[in-house]
Amino acid sequence: MNPITKVSFEDTAVAFSSKSDAELYKMYLLFKSMNSNTLVKFGGSLLNTAINLHLPVKFIIKPTIFNHFCGGETIEESERAIKELAKYNIGTILDYSVEGEGDEKSFNATRDELLRTVEKARQNPKVPFSVFKITGLMDINLMEKVQARQELNAEERAAFERGRERVNAICKSCYAADVRVFIDAEESWIQETIDNLTYEMMELYNKEKAIVYNTYQMYRHDRLDVITRDYENAVKGGYFLGAKLVRGAYMEKERRRAEAEGRPSPINPTKEASDKLFDDAMRFCVKHIDRIAFCAGTHNEDSCYLLIQLMGDNYIEPYDPRVYFAQLYGMSDNLSYNLAHNGYNVAKYVPYGPVESVMPYLLRRANENTAIAGQSSREFTLIQREFERRRANKK
């Protein structure tokens, strides 16, 4: 049987199997609100102002948007989400989503918290990956200066080395614990610095299998060339390439900066071009699965169907540990739950951190849902359809 015929992202019974009627209704209200661009923009601005003024709005945010998109304020609070997802054979990627203060104390605190997520993953096989942003461990201005090949003074060189040691401490801990780790992609003006640090870690820890994964934002028109180069370097260097494929998260910022600096934008000219590049990257990874382990981080149904087909055509079992699907917690359950139901490796990004600190992340999620063509409408329609199915079954 063609593997693609076994999986249906329209199966709302599976997609919302973890939700009671009350929980489904709560989702219905949330996505109905997020369908309104005006409400999202006005409400987000209002919440930001309230938090900056230290007004008591946590009691409104935590039981609503926070609980839907986040696991909790701590790793311990996130245990509920880990267990809930595990019941449906979905893994958890604990994503510490606090944007630090940008000083040494903050960088060290972030490192220590990330090491706790590695320990949690070591203890629990349902937490298959750790994840971090290098800007949580090192000054972004310093990273930009390194990428621009500017001379560093002695103090800056020491600060950069401390940042590298934080990165190494996390990757070394992952290697010792046999826990895979995603190093997130960021803006293009620091991405080369991130890439080079990631390659260092791969050479150290990916000799037996992929432990350290680089992230490739496929809305950048050069990323498939970069993946191809990285694969060739991995073959020459005798290590495995870990790759997380995403479409990207900084498009508007990238275009604005490119325009301001009078240089060509690094972003694909159309969404269709980004979609094609993402799919071509999956084809490349599948073709070279002997040396590449990868995760398709996508909410795009067509890309998920394509990867199912590619795996079937190349005799890759759904549970092969070298291939994962990933979506964000609180979004695209029709993908995650149906993929897992059919035996594919799936993990959800589960952000956590104090409510006030995670607000920038939450507001981005709300804005992305309204910005992605039809995303909120798609979620809303599926929820409505599941309500109708449940009502019909009760008659």
Secondary structure, DSSP 8 states (H G I E B T S, - for coil): --GGGT--TT-HHHHTTT--HHHHHHHHHHHHHHT-HHHHHHHHHHHHHHHHTT-S-HHHHIIIIIHHH--BSSTTTTHHHHHHHHTTT-EEEEEE-----SSHHHHHHHHHHHHHHHHHHHH-TT--EEEE-GGGTS-HHHHHHHHTT----HHHHHHHHHHHHHHHHHHHHHHHHT-EEEE----HHHHHHHHHHHHHHHHHH-SSS--EEEEEETTBTTHHHHHHHHHHHHHHHT--EEEEEE--S-HHHHHHHHHHHTS--SB-SSHHHHHHHHHHHHHHHHHTTTTEEEEEE---HHHHHHHHHHHHHTT--TT-TTEEEEEETTS-HHHHHHHHHTT--EEEEEEES-HHHHHHHHHHHHHHHHHSTTHHHHHHHHHHHHHHHHHHHH-
